[in-house]
Amino acid sequence: MPKKTILHEINKEIGEKLRLVRQHRQLSQQNVADDIGVSASAYSKMENGKTEFSVTRLIQLADYYKIHLPDLLDSRVAVPRDLTEIGRMVDYDRQAVELNAARTLLREIFNREK
């Protein structure tokens, strides 16, 4: 597949994810455009995959929507996760590690008493 076609597909995918997040938050394209400092037509082009995204723009959009930046680029992720979800997942992971450590410690204690 030619490089231009691949970039176009990536831009379309990112644009669709942005559209989903914007609609989920019940924002208009004009609202977002005003907030990030671009015209409504420029933002529309982003959502329609007609713009090549710079790293700076992707970071700006991820910060604006408070979404996990890698999710915008990962084709396996349909809708980018909200950063608060990521935080909860990290908490669950930490709790799971702590729980497993506690279980291991209890097993060691009970095995010594036998």
Secondary structure as GFF3:
##gff-version 3
##sequence-region A 1 114
A	DSSP	alpha_helix	3	24	.	.	.	ID=ss1
A	DSSP	alpha_helix	29	36	.	.	.	ID=ss2
A	DSSP	alpha_helix	40	47	.	.	.	ID=ss3
A	DSSP	alpha_helix	55	65	.	.	.	ID=ss4
A	DSSP	alpha_helix	69	73	.	.	.	ID=ss5
A	DSSP	alpha_helix	83	113	.	.	.	ID=ss6
###
